[in-house]
C-alpha cells in the first residue's frame, strides 16, 4: 500500500539556520504530494503542494520539489524563524483514490532564538 | 469566521461511556473526513463522506460510527470507550484532492 516516510524529530535549530526535512514515499502511479504544518494547539494547515513530477511547491519561504526518480519531496527553508516551530507532515494523495491523504509520521521542529 | 469547527475541544470521560464529537464546515465543501492523531503525532484517516455518502472507511472498530446529517456536518459517535481511544481527533473538509482544511481538533482522554 501507499506510505510516506519522513525523518524523525525533533529537529532543533537556531534562528536563521537552514532547515531540511526529508520525505520519501511509496505509491503507484503519480500521486500528488503535500506538506502540512501543525502549530502548537492547532489543526493542520496546507503549507505547499506539488501535483506532478518536477513541480516545485513553495510558500512562506519553504520549498519542496517533486522528485519522481528518487520518490522524494524534501522540505527546505533557507532561514528559519522562531515562528516556524511546529510539526511538519509530508503527505500524498494517490492518483486514483481521490481525496484520500496518507501522512508521514510528522517531524517536530524547534527553532531557538 | 471559523471554516471547520469541532466541539468539544476537550473531552474527558470514563471507560465504557458513549460520546460524540461534532464537526461543521462553512466552506461549502462536498467532502468531509475524520482523522485520529495518536500521542506520537501519527495521523491516520478513519472515515470520509462525500455529499452525505460514506466513501472511505478504514479499518476502524465498529464502536466508531460517523453520521452526516447534511454535507456541512459530520459527527463521530464512539461507543464503549476504551483507553486506547485516547487521542486527538481531527475533522477536515475539501472540495478537491488538492487541499483539505482541518478543524482545531478534539482531545479525547479516556480514564
Backbone of each chain as ProteinMPNN parsed JSONL, in Angstrom:
{"seq_chain_A": "XXXXXXXXXXXXXXXXXXXXXXXXXXXXXXXXXXXXXXXXXXXXXXXXXXXXXXXXXXXXXXXXXXXXXXXXXXXXXXXXXXXXXXXXXXXXXXXXXXXXXXXXXXXXXXXXX", "coords_chain_A": {"N_chain_A": [[0.814, -1.201, 0.0], [0.181, 2.372, -0.114], [2.595, 4.632, 1.254], [4.28, 6.953, 3.44], [7.354, 8.209, 4.397], [9.115, 10.023, 6.729], [11.76, 11.983, 8.16], [12.579, 11.431, 11.555], [11.912, 13.492, 14.343], [12.888, 15.213, 17.359], [13.804, 18.167, 15.499], [16.142, 20.499, 16.183], [16.955, 23.837, 15.904], [18.863, 26.858, 15.404], [17.756, 30.245, 15.141], [17.572, 31.587, 11.837], [18.97, 29.525, 10.709], [19.479, 26.85, 8.266], [16.931, 24.744, 7.127], [16.128, 21.381, 6.556], [13.853, 18.849, 5.842], [13.533, 15.531, 5.367], [11.605, 13.573, 3.086], [10.211, 10.667, 1.839], [8.39, 8.565, -0.423], [6.082, 5.87, -1.105], [4.226, 4.727, -3.687], [1.823, 3.873, -6.209], [1.73, 4.855, -9.635], [1.198, 8.33, -10.198], [1.2, 10.157, -7.626], [-0.225, 13.018, -5.885], [1.616, 15.367, -3.947], [2.194, 16.669, -0.662], [2.945, 19.125, 1.849], [2.048, 19.578, 5.115], [1.511, 21.726, 7.951], [1.536, 21.849, 11.456], [0.846, 23.935, 13.947], [1.486, 24.586, 17.443], [-1.157, 23.348, 19.385], [-3.066, 23.621, 17.408], [-4.974, 22.787, 14.392], [-4.075, 21.035, 11.325], [-2.465, 22.751, 8.615], [-2.359, 23.403, 5.153], [0.786, 23.673, 3.72], [2.39, 23.6, 1.366], [2.255, 22.301, -2.021], [2.563, 19.785, -4.621], [1.777, 18.554, -7.768], [2.703, 17.074, -9.903], [5.524, 15.366, -11.388], [8.673, 16.95, -10.952], [7.557, 19.374, -10.348], [7.682, 22.294, -8.326], [6.755, 23.142, -5.15], [5.956, 26.014, -3.212], [5.953, 28.259, -0.411], [5.697, 30.76, 2.024], [8.473, 30.957, 2.268], [9.287, 28.354, 2.354], [10.198, 25.445, 0.461], [9.669, 22.698, -1.795], [10.494, 20.02, -3.917], [9.083, 17.869, -6.278], [10.3, 14.823, -6.789], [10.372, 12.355, -8.915], [12.109, 10.329, -9.652], [13.582, 9.715, -7.397], [11.618, 9.285, -5.642], [10.88, 11.325, -3.765], [10.243, 14.195, -1.645], [11.42, 16.517, -0.377], [11.478, 18.943, 2.219], [12.468, 22.335, 2.448], [13.938, 25.228, 3.962], [15.506, 28.318, 3.833], [16.188, 30.115, 5.892], [15.275, 29.928, 9.001], [12.702, 30.935, 11.337], [11.744, 31.707, 14.724], [9.01, 31.462, 14.816], [8.506, 29.416, 13.063], [8.525, 27.09, 14.41], [7.052, 24.041, 14.848], [5.048, 21.133, 13.983], [5.731, 19.22, 11.179], [4.211, 17.701, 8.427], [4.527, 15.342, 5.905], [2.698, 14.325, 3.053], [0.682, 12.234, 0.878], [-1.548, 11.999, -1.917], [-3.133, 9.516, -3.522], [-3.075, 8.757, -7.047], [-5.386, 7.598, -8.091], [-7.238, 7.632, -6.099], [-8.795, 9.708, -5.334], [-9.659, 11.866, -2.798], [-8.189, 10.871, -0.652], [-5.788, 11.103, 1.858], [-2.53, 10.119, 2.741], [-0.435, 10.196, 5.464], [2.896, 11.02, 6.563], [4.88, 10.342, 9.529], [5.269, 12.761, 10.804], [7.354, 15.537, 11.721], [8.858, 17.118, 14.307], [9.793, 20.439, 14.706], [11.925, 22.646, 16.284], [12.726, 25.906, 16.796], [15.17, 27.907, 18.055], [15.79, 31.084, 19.6]], "CA_chain_A": [[0.0, 0.0, 0.0], [0.881, 3.661, -0.128], [3.195, 5.025, 2.526], [5.144, 8.129, 3.455], [8.363, 8.134, 5.451], [9.842, 11.265, 6.925], [12.751, 11.902, 9.219], [12.05, 11.624, 12.89], [12.462, 14.634, 15.065], [12.774, 16.619, 16.997], [14.905, 18.89, 14.88], [16.35, 21.745, 16.919], [17.786, 24.745, 15.108], [18.915, 28.258, 15.802], [17.149, 31.167, 14.184], [18.304, 31.867, 10.608], [19.617, 28.319, 10.19], [18.863, 26.184, 7.122], [16.138, 23.591, 7.536], [15.734, 20.351, 5.598], [13.148, 17.686, 6.381], [13.446, 14.546, 4.293], [10.365, 12.827, 2.92], [10.153, 9.76, 0.696], [7.062, 7.956, -0.483], [5.829, 4.677, -1.908], [2.871, 4.787, -4.251], [1.753, 3.55, -7.635], [1.336, 5.966, -10.48], [1.709, 9.674, -9.948], [0.404, 10.802, -6.573], [0.032, 14.411, -5.516], [2.395, 15.41, -2.706], [1.854, 17.821, 0.157], [3.465, 19.354, 3.189], [1.156, 20.255, 6.036], [2.169, 22.184, 9.165], [0.651, 21.909, 12.636], [1.373, 24.774, 15.017], [1.039, 24.071, 18.751], [-2.548, 23.514, 19.778], [-3.927, 23.897, 16.254], [-5.111, 21.758, 13.372], [-3.098, 21.081, 10.243], [-2.683, 23.692, 7.527], [-1.555, 23.098, 3.978], [1.926, 24.564, 3.555], [2.65, 23.659, -0.064], [1.855, 21.083, -2.717], [3.053, 19.565, -5.989], [0.883, 17.547, -8.327], [3.341, 16.236, -10.901], [6.979, 15.268, -11.285], [9.496, 18.137, -11.177], [6.9, 20.57, -9.814], [8.197, 22.822, -7.067], [5.796, 23.872, -4.335], [6.631, 26.987, -2.355], [5.061, 29.085, 0.391], [6.275, 31.289, 3.269], [9.906, 30.711, 2.273], [9.513, 26.914, 2.263], [10.147, 24.88, -0.887], [9.855, 21.247, -1.931], [10.417, 19.628, -5.319], [8.576, 16.516, -6.521], [11.319, 14.056, -7.494], [9.829, 11.033, -9.214], [13.19, 9.337, -9.778], [14.002, 9.32, -6.048], [10.35, 9.252, -4.864], [11.124, 12.184, -2.61], [9.606, 15.531, -1.619], [12.08, 17.089, 0.796], [11.104, 20.324, 2.543], [13.618, 23.169, 2.771], [13.79, 26.661, 4.159], [16.854, 28.848, 3.931], [16.459, 30.876, 7.116], [14.083, 29.695, 9.817], [12.378, 31.858, 12.414], [11.134, 31.054, 15.889], [7.604, 31.195, 14.479], [8.432, 28.189, 12.254], [8.456, 25.946, 15.325], [5.791, 23.348, 14.572], [5.212, 19.768, 13.471], [5.562, 19.218, 9.735], [3.774, 16.401, 7.919], [4.53, 15.068, 4.477], [1.521, 13.505, 2.755], [0.407, 12.001, -0.533], [-2.888, 11.627, -2.333], [-2.921, 8.632, -4.674], [-3.605, 9.22, -8.323], [-6.715, 7.063, -8.379], [-8.022, 7.475, -4.864], [-9.488, 10.935, -4.996], [-9.269, 12.777, -1.74], [-7.575, 10.219, 0.484], [-4.434, 11.52, 2.186], [-1.71, 9.28, 3.606], [0.534, 11.072, 6.096], [4.067, 10.54, 7.256], [4.756, 10.377, 10.973], [5.448, 14.098, 11.352], [8.671, 15.923, 12.234], [8.763, 18.309, 15.152], [10.9, 21.394, 14.522], [12.005, 23.662, 17.324], [13.685, 26.954, 16.44], [15.53, 28.693, 19.241], [16.295, 32.425, 19.257]], "C_chain_A": [[0.851, 1.255, 0.0], [1.454, 3.977, 1.245], [4.076, 6.24, 2.343], [6.085, 7.998, 4.641], [9.083, 9.475, 5.551], [10.742, 11.146, 8.131], [12.099, 12.172, 10.567], [12.665, 12.859, 13.508], [12.749, 14.259, 16.497], [14.025, 17.161, 16.325], [15.005, 20.23, 15.598], [17.359, 22.603, 16.173], [17.856, 26.096, 15.78], [18.248, 29.099, 14.726], [18.122, 31.47, 13.048], [19.075, 30.665, 10.074], [18.834, 27.766, 9.009], [18.147, 24.924, 7.61], [15.9, 22.668, 6.344], [15.019, 19.25, 6.346], [12.959, 16.718, 5.219], [12.105, 13.831, 4.291], [10.489, 11.948, 1.685], [8.816, 9.037, 0.73], [7.099, 6.672, -1.31], [4.393, 4.747, -2.385], [2.928, 4.355, -5.704], [1.325, 4.791, -8.406], [1.974, 7.279, -10.071], [0.849, 10.365, -8.894], [0.653, 12.302, -6.526], [0.715, 14.41, -4.153], [2.168, 16.725, -1.977], [2.785, 17.91, 1.368], [2.404, 20.129, 3.957], [1.951, 20.649, 7.278], [1.131, 22.27, 10.282], [1.359, 22.727, 13.709], [0.811, 24.3, 16.347], [-0.417, 24.374, 19.039], [-3.517, 23.749, 18.632], [-4.063, 22.676, 15.352], [-4.059, 21.936, 12.288], [-3.481, 22.133, 9.208], [-1.811, 23.271, 6.349], [-0.448, 24.135, 3.841], [2.266, 24.722, 2.08], [2.306, 22.311, -0.691], [2.533, 21.0, -4.081], [2.267, 18.398, -6.564], [1.499, 16.714, -9.436], [4.857, 16.335, -10.778], [7.652, 16.571, -11.718], [8.806, 19.437, -10.777], [7.603, 20.992, -8.539], [7.069, 23.561, -6.37], [6.554, 24.845, -3.45], [5.597, 27.844, -1.64], [5.812, 29.513, 1.639], [7.77, 31.01, 3.37], [10.28, 29.239, 2.248], [9.397, 26.473, 0.8], [10.268, 23.364, -0.815], [9.653, 20.905, -3.398], [10.04, 18.162, -5.42], [9.603, 15.789, -7.376], [10.829, 12.633, -7.706], [10.929, 9.978, -9.18], [13.679, 8.849, -8.412], [12.805, 9.174, -5.11], [10.492, 10.069, -3.59], [10.434, 13.533, -2.771], [10.145, 16.241, -0.379], [11.708, 18.559, 0.981], [12.343, 21.105, 2.962], [13.181, 24.598, 3.049], [15.158, 27.222, 4.475], [17.178, 29.519, 5.246], [15.225, 30.803, 8.006], [13.943, 30.756, 10.899], [11.757, 31.073, 13.571], [9.697, 30.65, 15.588], [7.421, 29.973, 13.578], [8.406, 26.933, 13.121], [7.076, 25.302, 15.215], [6.107, 21.892, 14.258], [4.869, 19.785, 11.991], [5.258, 17.8, 9.254], [3.882, 16.379, 6.405], [3.35, 14.142, 4.182], [1.4, 13.289, 1.254], [-1.063, 11.671, -0.728], [-2.743, 10.787, -3.59], [-3.633, 9.122, -5.921], [-5.055, 8.824, -8.505], [-7.628, 7.013, -7.176], [-8.608, 8.785, -4.395], [-8.883, 11.683, -3.847], [-8.53, 12.128, -0.58], [-6.137, 10.671, 0.655], [-3.774, 10.472, 3.075], [-0.577, 10.138, 4.136], [1.768, 10.311, 6.548], [3.885, 10.761, 8.749], [4.93, 11.746, 11.61], [6.862, 14.323, 11.871], [8.507, 17.2, 13.032], [10.004, 19.162, 14.95], [10.814, 22.439, 15.617], [13.102, 24.644, 16.948], [13.925, 27.814, 17.664], [16.103, 30.036, 18.829], [17.801, 32.523, 19.47]], "O_chain_A": [[2.076, 1.2, 0.101], [0.868, 3.63, 2.27], [4.556, 6.523, 1.246], [5.654, 7.709, 5.757], [9.596, 9.988, 4.557], [10.519, 10.317, 9.014], [11.207, 13.01, 10.702], [13.807, 13.216, 13.218], [12.843, 13.073, 16.811], [15.139, 16.686, 16.548], [14.047, 21.003, 15.612], [18.463, 22.162, 15.854], [17.02, 26.438, 16.616], [18.187, 28.714, 13.559], [19.328, 31.595, 13.26], [19.773, 30.789, 9.068], [17.688, 28.148, 8.77], [18.687, 24.148, 8.397], [15.519, 23.117, 5.263], [15.51, 18.765, 7.365], [12.314, 17.039, 4.221], [11.543, 13.523, 5.342], [10.834, 12.432, 0.606], [8.19, 8.913, 1.782], [8.016, 6.433, -2.095], [3.461, 4.818, -1.584], [3.97, 4.461, -6.35], [0.638, 5.662, -7.874], [3.131, 7.331, -9.654], [-0.107, 11.068, -9.221], [1.642, 12.79, -7.073], [0.432, 13.56, -3.308], [1.973, 17.767, -2.603], [3.33, 16.911, 1.837], [1.93, 21.178, 3.522], [2.937, 19.999, 7.624], [0.001, 22.707, 10.07], [2.339, 22.28, 14.304], [-0.247, 23.67, 16.374], [-0.855, 25.521, 18.948], [-4.686, 24.05, 18.873], [-3.368, 21.673, 15.522], [-3.256, 22.868, 12.33], [-4.661, 22.376, 8.955], [-0.672, 22.838, 6.526], [-0.714, 25.337, 3.845], [2.416, 25.843, 1.592], [2.094, 21.318, 0.005], [3.009, 21.999, -4.621], [2.113, 17.367, -5.909], [0.89, 15.739, -9.876], [5.394, 17.252, -10.157], [7.262, 17.201, -12.701], [9.416, 20.503, -10.859], [8.065, 20.154, -7.764], [6.492, 24.494, -6.927], [7.657, 24.55, -2.99], [4.521, 28.123, -2.168], [6.501, 28.696, 2.251], [8.281, 30.842, 4.477], [11.458, 28.902, 2.133], [8.627, 27.031, 0.017], [10.884, 22.817, 0.099], [8.751, 21.434, -4.047], [10.608, 17.315, -4.731], [9.762, 16.101, -8.556], [10.866, 11.809, -6.792], [10.7, 8.855, -8.729], [14.133, 7.713, -8.28], [12.978, 8.961, -3.91], [10.256, 9.577, -2.486], [10.09, 13.95, -3.877], [9.396, 16.527, 0.555], [11.635, 19.318, 0.015], [13.167, 20.612, 3.732], [12.218, 25.109, 2.477], [15.889, 26.665, 5.294], [18.33, 29.498, 5.679], [14.251, 31.525, 7.793], [14.916, 31.383, 11.317], [11.31, 29.938, 13.411], [9.227, 29.613, 16.055], [6.29, 29.541, 13.353], [8.276, 25.825, 12.599], [6.058, 25.949, 15.462], [7.264, 21.471, 14.264], [3.827, 20.309, 11.598], [5.939, 16.84, 9.614], [3.396, 17.276, 5.716], [3.04, 13.264, 4.988], [1.942, 14.056, 0.458], [-1.728, 11.142, 0.162], [-2.281, 11.285, -4.616], [-4.653, 9.808, -5.853], [-5.863, 9.605, -9.009], [-8.696, 6.404, -7.238], [-8.886, 8.964, -3.21], [-7.724, 12.093, -3.904], [-8.267, 12.808, 0.412], [-5.353, 10.628, -0.293], [-4.374, 9.995, 4.038], [0.163, 10.742, 3.36], [1.706, 9.125, 6.872], [2.868, 11.299, 9.187], [4.76, 11.89, 12.821], [7.49, 13.405, 12.399], [8.077, 18.228, 12.509], [11.129, 18.666, 15.017], [9.763, 23.038, 15.845], [14.264, 24.265, 16.8], [12.992, 28.379, 18.235], [16.817, 30.131, 17.83], [18.391, 33.577, 19.232]]}, "seq_chain_B": "XXXXXXXXXXXXXXXXXXXXXXXXXXXXXXXXXXXXXXXXXXXXXXXXXXXXXXXXXXXXXXXXXXXXXXXXXXXXXXXXXXXXXXXXXXXXXXXXXXXXXXXXXXXXXXX", "coords_chain_B": {"N_chain_B": [[-14.476, 34.21, 10.579], [-14.922, 30.857, 11.503], [-13.693, 28.151, 9.623], [-13.7, 25.297, 9.63], [-15.115, 23.753, 12.255], [-15.064, 22.236, 15.482], [-16.646, 20.479, 18.132], [-16.701, 18.967, 21.326], [-13.754, 20.869, 22.379], [-12.105, 19.71, 24.231], [-12.403, 16.538, 25.793], [-13.1, 14.564, 28.407], [-13.502, 11.433, 29.783], [-14.954, 8.42, 31.183], [-13.903, 4.986, 30.888], [-15.894, 2.832, 28.895], [-18.02, 4.532, 28.533], [-20.261, 6.305, 26.245], [-19.701, 8.622, 23.679], [-19.92, 11.669, 21.733], [-18.539, 13.558, 19.025], [-18.719, 16.619, 17.392], [-18.736, 18.078, 14.129], [-18.506, 20.825, 11.947], [-18.578, 22.494, 8.827], [-18.191, 25.53, 7.052], [-17.543, 26.028, 4.458], [-18.678, 25.183, 2.175], [-17.906, 22.793, 1.111], [-17.862, 19.509, -0.424], [-16.873, 17.169, 0.633], [-16.019, 15.493, 3.623], [-14.029, 14.569, 6.5], [-12.76, 12.308, 9.023], [-9.995, 12.153, 11.157], [-7.562, 10.441, 13.144], [-5.213, 11.277, 15.572], [-2.488, 10.043, 17.179], [-0.63, 9.751, 20.303], [1.98, 10.015, 19.528], [1.899, 11.716, 17.472], [1.201, 10.571, 15.079], [-0.826, 10.446, 12.251], [-3.914, 9.358, 11.058], [-6.302, 8.486, 8.628], [-9.782, 7.98, 9.237], [-12.528, 7.98, 8.413], [-14.403, 9.052, 5.508], [-16.742, 11.219, 4.011], [-18.75, 11.97, 1.23], [-20.923, 14.296, 0.098], [-22.817, 13.378, 1.998], [-22.517, 10.665, 1.721], [-20.833, 7.7, 2.593], [-17.495, 7.247, 1.759], [-14.894, 6.534, 2.32], [-13.744, 4.151, 4.505], [-11.805, 3.245, 6.775], [-9.871, 0.685, 8.476], [-11.383, 0.504, 11.235], [-12.546, 0.13, 14.573], [-15.902, -1.103, 15.011], [-17.16, 0.274, 16.975], [-16.932, 2.878, 16.482], [-18.83, 5.263, 14.889], [-19.624, 7.161, 12.19], [-21.69, 9.955, 11.344], [-23.539, 11.758, 9.008], [-25.553, 14.285, 8.79], [-26.074, 16.299, 6.957], [-24.335, 17.851, 4.202], [-22.673, 19.67, 5.363], [-22.05, 18.892, 7.875], [-20.411, 16.519, 9.925], [-20.494, 14.072, 12.151], [-19.026, 12.245, 14.881], [-19.539, 9.326, 16.553], [-18.814, 7.486, 19.415], [-18.874, 4.387, 20.853], [-18.792, 2.594, 23.971], [-16.225, 3.397, 25.143], [-12.651, 2.996, 25.121], [-9.402, 2.766, 26.71], [-7.43, 3.003, 24.757], [-8.577, 4.615, 22.905], [-7.99, 7.162, 23.463], [-6.856, 10.154, 22.179], [-6.159, 12.719, 19.715], [-8.708, 13.938, 17.769], [-9.326, 14.841, 14.515], [-11.323, 16.748, 12.385], [-11.905, 17.311, 8.927], [-12.294, 19.054, 5.781], [-12.905, 19.168, 2.237], [-12.914, 20.351, -1.163], [-11.693, 19.514, -3.381], [-9.101, 17.191, -4.4], [-6.838, 18.568, -3.834], [-6.485, 20.225, -1.568], [-7.026, 19.903, 1.874], [-8.956, 21.134, 4.554], [-8.471, 21.609, 7.905], [-10.009, 21.108, 11.096], [-9.725, 22.406, 14.512], [-9.271, 20.314, 16.204], [-10.158, 17.719, 18.585], [-9.423, 16.834, 21.753], [-9.468, 13.801, 23.16], [-9.702, 12.134, 26.164], [-9.557, 9.145, 27.791], [-10.357, 7.706, 30.779]], "CA_chain_B": [[-15.379, 33.059, 10.657], [-14.231, 29.582, 11.541], [-14.022, 27.386, 8.434], [-14.037, 23.966, 10.113], [-15.183, 23.838, 13.71], [-15.333, 20.976, 16.171], [-16.993, 20.571, 19.537], [-15.966, 19.918, 22.16], [-12.31, 20.921, 22.166], [-11.561, 18.708, 25.146], [-13.414, 15.589, 26.24], [-12.542, 13.613, 29.365], [-14.604, 10.534, 30.114], [-14.58, 7.129, 31.745], [-14.018, 3.793, 30.038], [-17.219, 2.244, 28.785], [-19.025, 5.54, 28.185], [-20.504, 6.648, 24.842], [-19.55, 10.066, 23.481], [-19.96, 12.166, 20.362], [-17.812, 14.76, 18.637], [-19.418, 17.229, 16.265], [-17.925, 18.853, 13.191], [-19.255, 21.617, 10.981], [-17.764, 23.333, 7.946], [-18.973, 26.558, 6.353], [-16.812, 26.302, 3.223], [-19.434, 24.666, 1.042], [-17.232, 21.614, 0.556], [-18.68, 18.301, -0.555], [-16.255, 16.013, 1.28], [-15.562, 15.684, 4.995], [-13.178, 13.47, 6.962], [-12.294, 12.193, 10.398], [-8.659, 11.613, 11.349], [-7.132, 10.213, 14.52], [-3.801, 11.539, 15.797], [-2.116, 9.423, 18.445], [0.267, 10.515, 21.179], [3.24, 10.239, 18.813], [1.568, 12.63, 16.373], [0.878, 9.848, 13.86], [-2.155, 10.864, 11.809], [-4.467, 8.338, 10.176], [-7.692, 8.72, 8.259], [-10.74, 6.996, 9.727], [-13.693, 7.978, 7.54], [-14.646, 10.196, 4.653], [-18.069, 11.306, 3.433], [-18.945, 12.899, 0.119], [-22.359, 14.56, -0.033], [-23.502, 12.529, 2.97], [-22.307, 9.257, 1.429], [-19.558, 7.188, 3.071], [-16.629, 6.833, 0.661], [-13.694, 5.92, 2.886], [-13.992, 3.552, 5.809], [-10.597, 2.485, 7.072], [-10.022, -0.36, 9.484], [-11.694, 1.175, 12.486], [-13.542, -0.678, 15.308], [-17.273, -0.671, 14.726], [-17.627, 1.16, 18.046], [-16.897, 4.231, 15.914], [-19.837, 5.39, 13.838], [-19.802, 8.524, 11.696], [-23.018, 10.297, 10.844], [-23.534, 13.008, 8.266], [-26.942, 14.697, 8.565], [-26.052, 17.081, 5.727], [-22.944, 17.865, 3.741], [-21.878, 20.605, 6.163], [-21.829, 18.315, 9.191], [-20.002, 15.114, 10.046], [-20.308, 13.792, 13.566], [-18.385, 10.957, 15.193], [-20.045, 8.75, 17.795], [-17.957, 6.385, 19.87], [-19.496, 3.576, 21.895], [-17.952, 1.754, 24.851], [-14.878, 3.943, 25.011], [-11.532, 2.254, 25.689], [-8.223, 3.588, 26.973], [-6.71, 3.203, 23.509], [-9.256, 5.622, 22.077], [-7.45, 8.475, 23.808], [-6.147, 10.699, 21.02], [-6.764, 13.941, 19.201], [-9.495, 13.633, 16.584], [-9.444, 15.996, 13.641], [-12.248, 16.783, 11.271], [-11.395, 18.09, 7.799], [-13.176, 19.096, 4.621], [-12.249, 19.556, 0.99], [-13.724, 20.381, -2.374], [-10.902, 18.828, -4.388], [-7.999, 16.446, -3.77], [-5.645, 19.407, -3.688], [-6.28, 20.77, -0.228], [-8.004, 19.628, 2.922], [-8.965, 22.132, 5.609], [-8.625, 20.886, 9.155], [-10.505, 21.748, 12.296], [-8.727, 22.587, 15.563], [-9.048, 19.059, 16.923], [-10.805, 17.395, 19.863], [-8.556, 15.948, 22.538], [-10.259, 12.848, 23.93], [-8.958, 11.394, 27.189], [-10.384, 8.107, 28.405], [-9.739, 7.335, 32.066]], "C_chain_B": [[-14.571, 31.761, 10.619], [-14.662, 28.733, 10.359], [-14.492, 25.976, 8.804], [-13.998, 24.019, 11.635], [-15.556, 22.476, 14.291], [-15.74, 21.281, 17.601], [-17.166, 19.173, 20.102], [-14.485, 19.95, 21.801], [-11.59, 19.898, 23.035], [-12.704, 17.818, 25.633], [-12.72, 14.572, 27.138], [-13.686, 12.743, 29.851], [-14.067, 9.211, 30.648], [-14.69, 6.027, 30.7], [-15.442, 3.28, 30.044], [-18.31, 3.23, 28.412], [-19.17, 5.669, 26.668], [-20.415, 8.169, 24.709], [-19.613, 10.4, 22.004], [-19.115, 13.415, 20.206], [-18.496, 15.31, 17.39], [-18.457, 18.051, 15.411], [-18.837, 19.565, 12.21], [-18.282, 22.408, 10.12], [-18.667, 24.292, 7.178], [-18.312, 26.964, 5.038], [-17.566, 25.843, 1.983], [-18.809, 23.449, 0.398], [-18.161, 20.408, 0.528], [-18.161, 17.133, 0.275], [-15.754, 16.375, 2.674], [-14.891, 14.409, 5.502], [-13.072, 13.477, 8.487], [-10.927, 11.533, 10.394], [-8.42, 11.401, 12.834], [-5.626, 10.463, 14.603], [-3.412, 10.998, 17.16], [-1.08, 10.266, 19.185], [1.622, 10.797, 20.533], [3.043, 11.092, 17.571], [1.262, 11.907, 15.069], [-0.586, 10.081, 13.505], [-2.7, 9.851, 10.808], [-5.933, 8.624, 9.892], [-8.58, 7.606, 8.806], [-11.899, 6.858, 8.732], [-13.668, 9.196, 6.62], [-16.048, 10.088, 4.078], [-18.04, 12.31, 2.284], [-20.43, 13.07, -0.093], [-23.192, 13.56, 0.772], [-23.33, 11.029, 2.708], [-20.916, 8.82, 1.888], [-18.724, 6.702, 1.897], [-15.321, 6.224, 1.121], [-14.044, 5.411, 4.277], [-12.793, 2.658, 6.094], [-10.878, 1.452, 8.166], [-10.157, 0.287, 10.851], [-12.699, 0.294, 13.232], [-14.95, -0.182, 15.062], [-17.919, 0.051, 15.901], [-17.657, 2.617, 17.575], [-17.923, 4.31, 14.796], [-19.971, 6.849, 13.433], [-21.247, 8.72, 11.243], [-22.963, 11.668, 10.184], [-24.972, 13.419, 7.974], [-27.109, 15.574, 7.328], [-24.593, 17.296, 5.361], [-22.073, 18.847, 4.511], [-21.507, 20.045, 7.533], [-21.396, 16.86, 9.09], [-19.661, 14.873, 11.501], [-19.697, 12.405, 13.75], [-18.898, 10.481, 16.54], [-19.181, 7.549, 18.149], [-18.643, 5.666, 21.027], [-18.438, 2.866, 22.728], [-16.482, 2.166, 24.778], [-13.84, 3.111, 25.748], [-10.339, 3.191, 25.868], [-7.491, 3.95, 25.681], [-7.375, 4.193, 22.57], [-8.759, 7.025, 22.395], [-6.555, 8.973, 22.686], [-6.719, 12.081, 20.74], [-7.456, 13.573, 17.889], [-9.688, 14.927, 15.787], [-10.504, 15.751, 12.58], [-11.618, 17.632, 10.165], [-12.445, 18.107, 6.694], [-12.379, 19.497, 3.395], [-13.27, 19.595, -0.136], [-13.012, 19.654, -3.512], [-9.804, 18.054, -3.684], [-6.823, 17.329, -3.39], [-5.43, 19.897, -2.268], [-7.405, 20.373, 0.702], [-7.836, 20.676, 4.011], [-9.324, 21.429, 6.919], [-9.238, 21.756, 10.242], [-9.428, 21.791, 13.364], [-8.46, 21.328, 16.385], [-9.857, 18.951, 18.205], [-9.907, 16.409, 20.597], [-9.431, 15.08, 23.435], [-9.344, 12.1, 24.898], [-9.915, 10.414, 27.854], [-9.663, 7.608, 29.653], [-10.145, 5.946, 32.509]], "O_chain_B": [[-13.661, 31.599, 9.806], [-15.858, 28.598, 10.101], [-15.543, 25.521, 8.352], [-12.955, 24.301, 12.225], [-16.264, 21.683, 13.67], [-15.24, 22.227, 18.211], [-17.715, 18.294, 19.438], [-14.022, 19.138, 21.0], [-10.595, 19.301, 22.624], [-13.822, 18.283, 25.854], [-11.861, 13.815, 26.687], [-14.721, 13.252, 30.282], [-12.871, 8.932, 30.568], [-15.469, 6.125, 29.752], [-16.115, 3.293, 31.075], [-19.404, 2.826, 28.02], [-18.32, 5.206, 25.907], [-20.978, 8.908, 25.516], [-19.395, 9.549, 21.142], [-18.99, 14.222, 21.127], [-18.81, 14.571, 16.457], [-17.497, 18.637, 15.911], [-19.807, 18.997, 11.709], [-17.283, 22.929, 10.616], [-19.749, 23.926, 6.72], [-18.489, 28.085, 4.56], [-17.128, 26.096, 0.861], [-19.14, 23.106, -0.737], [-19.096, 20.289, 1.319], [-18.913, 16.21, 0.588], [-15.145, 17.426, 2.877], [-15.149, 13.315, 5.0], [-13.267, 14.501, 9.142], [-10.707, 10.513, 9.741], [-8.998, 12.089, 13.675], [-4.856, 9.928, 13.805], [-3.939, 11.438, 18.181], [-0.708, 11.353, 18.741], [2.33, 11.715, 20.947], [3.927, 11.174, 16.719], [1.079, 12.56, 14.042], [-1.473, 9.935, 14.346], [-2.035, 9.522, 9.826], [-6.703, 8.959, 10.791], [-8.185, 6.44, 8.836], [-12.207, 5.759, 8.271], [-13.023, 10.208, 6.896], [-16.493, 9.004, 3.703], [-17.393, 13.355, 2.362], [-21.13, 12.113, -0.424], [-24.152, 12.98, 0.265], [-23.935, 10.209, 3.4], [-19.928, 9.498, 1.601], [-19.168, 5.853, 1.124], [-14.7, 5.466, 0.376], [-14.571, 6.146, 5.112], [-12.761, 1.487, 5.716], [-11.985, 1.37, 8.699], [-9.169, 0.575, 11.526], [-13.616, -0.242, 12.61], [-15.174, 1.02, 14.919], [-19.096, 0.405, 15.837], [-18.31, 3.47, 18.177], [-17.888, 3.512, 13.859], [-20.386, 7.683, 14.238], [-21.922, 7.781, 10.82], [-22.409, 12.617, 10.738], [-25.556, 12.943, 7.0], [-28.178, 15.587, 6.718], [-23.705, 16.952, 6.141], [-20.855, 18.858, 4.332], [-20.734, 20.661, 8.268], [-21.925, 16.081, 8.297], [-18.674, 15.394, 12.02], [-19.83, 11.524, 12.902], [-18.713, 11.155, 17.554], [-18.863, 6.714, 17.302], [-18.951, 6.272, 22.053], [-17.339, 2.577, 22.255], [-15.617, 1.377, 24.399], [-14.09, 2.591, 26.836], [-10.272, 4.261, 25.263], [-6.993, 5.066, 25.533], [-6.797, 4.569, 21.55], [-9.072, 7.974, 21.676], [-5.608, 8.294, 22.289], [-7.629, 12.55, 21.423], [-6.848, 12.966, 17.007], [-10.142, 15.947, 16.306], [-10.564, 14.686, 11.966], [-10.876, 18.572, 10.452], [-13.362, 17.285, 6.673], [-11.308, 20.094, 3.505], [-14.329, 18.969, -0.074], [-13.641, 19.232, -4.482], [-9.594, 18.241, -2.486], [-5.909, 16.882, -2.697], [-4.288, 19.975, -1.813], [-8.584, 20.489, 0.365], [-6.717, 21.061, 4.35], [-10.345, 20.749, 7.019], [-9.017, 22.966, 10.299], [-8.331, 21.272, 13.156], [-7.518, 21.291, 17.176], [-10.197, 19.956, 18.829], [-9.663, 15.298, 20.127], [-10.062, 15.581, 24.366], [-8.341, 11.51, 24.495], [-10.945, 10.802, 28.406], [-8.521, 7.153, 29.594], [-9.714, 5.484, 33.566]]}, "name": "protein", "num_of_chains": 2, "seq": "XXXXXXXXXXXXXXXXXXXXXXXXXXXXXXXXXXXXXXXXXXXXXXXXXXXXXXXXXXXXXXXXXXXXXXXXXXXXXXXXXXXXXXXXXXXXXXXXXXXXXXXXXXXXXXXXXXXXXXXXXXXXXXXXXXXXXXXXXXXXXXXXXXXXXXXXXXXXXXXXXXXXXXXXXXXXXXXXXXXXXXXXXXXXXXXXXXXXXXXXXXXXXXXXXXXXXXXXXXXXXXXX"}
